[in-house]
Amino acid sequence: MGELWAIFFNGETGSHVAVKKEAPLQQCTFRPAEFFVEIDDAQLKPGQLHGSAGTGQNTITWDLSFRSDAPPLPLRLYETALPSAKSLVSAPMATYQGHLTVNGETIDVADWVGSQNHNWGSKHTDRYAWGQVAGFDTHPESFLEVATAQSF
């Protein structure tokens, strides 16, 4: 089973929307030799992502492009056995363009700063915490990402 998650955090209203899409592996493409993921009709590839997830009142669709000149963090984990659940920031300090639609409301995205990340490994963890700051008020070029995971 392939899983696609999308989460929208609204810092102005404090409302957040989290959605998930599941698709049989036959409807998924994961290319290990290149950066390409397809889950049902959603795609993630170099510099672009588009798709949708959710049902009923909670839905998110996106059509975005991104660019980052910063090197990936931390590449060395690709070659290690431990930890069994891993996180990679492949595009820190990325800038995004395009639009999102969250529960019917379209949000234009112009030069939003964030990152492109993914989790992988021989064992996925369902319990984890993640946090990110892409540009501090006094240090706009600084990037911080933290992740913890518990395996069972």
BELDA-V924036 format. One record per pair of residues at least 12 apart in sequence whose ideal C-beta (glycine too) atoms are under 6 Angstrom apart, sorted by the first residue. I is the first residue (numbers start at 1). J is the second residue. Records with the same first field share a line. If there is no record, write none. Layout:
I->J  J
This chain:
1->22
2->23  28  39
3->22
4->21  39  42  53
5->20
6->19  53  60
8->60  102
17->58  102
19->53  54  58  60
21->53
23->39  40
27->40
47->65
48->65
49->64
50->63
60->102
61->101
62->100
63->98  99
64->96  98
65->97  98
66->94  96
67->95
68->91  93  94
70->92  93
72->90
73->89  92
84->121  122  123
85->121  123  124  125  149
86->120  121
87->119  147
88->118
89->115  117  145
90->116
91->115  116
92->115  143
93->134  143
94->114  115  116
95->111  113
96->109  112
113->134  135
114->134
123->151
125->149  151
127->150
128->149
129->148
130->147
131->146
132->145
